[in-house]
Amino acid sequence: MWPWEHLVFGYVLFSLVNRAAWDPPISDEAGVAVALMTQVPDLVDKPLSWSFGVVTTGYGPAHSVLVGAPLVALLAGALWTRNRAKLALAAVVGYGSHLVGDLLALRANGPNAGRLLWPLAPREPYSNDLGFVQRFSEYFQTFLYQVMRPENTELVVGYVAVFGAVVLLWVLDGTPGVRWVRRAADREL
């Protein structure tokens, strides 16, 4: 999944959980926490693989239910004991949604639990040795090529519609994260 897809998936899940457990609005802290946590596995594992060669693919310790998940559970527990339940839930939902998204990863040959079992389920190394920028560029060019193909027009329209619906949900949730920017801008003026 692309970073924005992880963000959308995690945000929708957190919004639904927030609506079930509490009420909107979602605080800036919780909104930023869920956004950050949807990205953490890739922010750790992609550079470990693509830049430093520590792991053979972009699925390493941060994607692992054996390594990353216990660390997030510890973080959530620490937040919970400090009466920061929404932040704890944002961390768990954001991180968990990333793992679920990668587990299902329909564009990457379908469901594959091995992506989440590092180091027990070693992954085949990449067939070429590209750096971070080159590998990202290669993947992004493939994505753009697929988006531009006429036979994928319906998928692209659906993709845009989903993003539009999530923006509407974000607005209904009180635009979490934007208030911090507004307050910071007001202090500067």
N, C-alpha and C positions, 0 to 999 in steps of 0.2 A: 504494500500500500504506500501511496505517496504521503508526505507529511500532512498535507491538507486533508487527505482522506482520514488519516488517523485522528486528526483534530476534530473533524466533523463527527465521526463515529463516537469518539469519547465524549464530546460535548453533548450530543443527543442523549446518550446513556445517562450522563450526569444530570442533565436537565430533568429527565424522567424520574430519576431517583430523588432529586431535590424536590420535585413536585409531589412525590409520594410521601416523603418523610417530613418536609417542611413546606414552605411556599416560596415562590419567586418574591423578590429578586434574588439572584445569585450574587453573592458578594464579589467584589473585585478580587480579593484573595483567593476565593474558591475558583473563580473563573480562570485566573492566571495559573493556579495550581493544576487544575485539570488540563489546561492547554499544555503546560510544561511537561506534565507526566505522560501525556500521549506521545511525546517526542523523545523522552529519556532513553528508551532502548536503542533507538537509532542514533541518537547523539553520542552514545557510548560505543556501541558495537560497530557502526559503519567506520568511524575513524580508526578503531582498533584493527579492523581488517584492511580497509582501503588505503590507509595512510601508513600504518605501523606494522602490518603483517602479523599481529599477535594472534588473531584467529583467522581461519581459512576463508570464512565468508562473513557477510554482514550480520550473521546470527551467532552471537556469543554469549558472554555472561549476563549482559543486561536483558537479553531476551529469554534467559533460562528460568524456568520455574524452580530450578534447583539452586540458583544463585541470586538472580535479580528479585524474584518474588519474595523470598524471605527478607531481603533488605527493605523492600517496600513495606512489607508487613511490620517490620520493626519501626520504620518511619511512621506508619499509620498508628501503631500502638502508642508511640511517644506523643503524637499529636492528640490522640484520643484521651490519654491520661492527663493532658493539659487542657481539657475541655475544648478541644478544637475539632469536634466531630465532623463538621462540614469539610474542613481541610483534609482530615484523615480519609474521609470518603472520596474526596476529589482525587487524592493520591492513588487510592486503590482502583477507582473506576477508570481514571486516566491511564494508568499503567496496565491494568487488566484488559481494557479495551484494545490497547495496542497489541497485546499478546493474542487476544481472540482474533483480531483482524489479520495478524500474520499467520495464525493457525489456519484460518480459512483461505486466505490469499488466493482467490480464484484466478487471478491473472498469472500467478506463479505456480501453475500446474496443480492447483487444487489443494485441499486440506493436507497438512503434513505436520504431525506432532513432533517430528524430529527437530523442527526449527526451534522448539522450546525446551529441548533436553540437553543442551550443552552442559558439560563436556561428554555426557554418556552417549550421545548420538552424533558422532563426528560427521561433518558435512564435507562433501566433495569440494576441493579447492576450485577457485575460479580457473578457467582455462587460459586466461590471459592476465598479465600482471599490470593492471592499470592503477593509477593513483586516484585519490578521492575525486578530483575535478573531472578527470577523464571518465571514470566509471559513472559518476552522476550524469555527465553530459551524454554518455552513450544511452543510459536508461531514459533520460528525458527526451532525447531525440526520437527514440522508439515510441515513447508516449505521444509526442506531438505528431509523428507519422500516423499513428493509429487514430488520433483525434481528427486528423485532416482527411481521412479516407471517407469518401461519400457513403459507402455502405455502413458506416458507423454513425451516421447522422442521428438516428433515433437514440442511440446510447449517449451521445454527446448532449442532446436535448434533455434526456433524463438526468444526466450528470449535473447539468446547469440547474435543472428544476430542484434537485435534491439540495444543492448548495443554496439556492434561493430560499427554500423552505427552512433550512437551518439558520440562515441570516434572520428570517422572520422570527423563529424561535428565540434566537439570541436577543433580538429587540424586545420580545415579550418577557424575557428573563431579566430585563433591565440593562442590557448592554454591558455585562460584566467585563471589567478590564479597561473600558473607555473612561470610566469615572476617574481612575487614577491619572490618566493622561490629562483629562480636563483640569483636575485639581493642580497638577504640576504646572500646567500652562498658566493657570490663574495666578499661581504664586510668582511666576516669572514676570507677569505684567505689572 
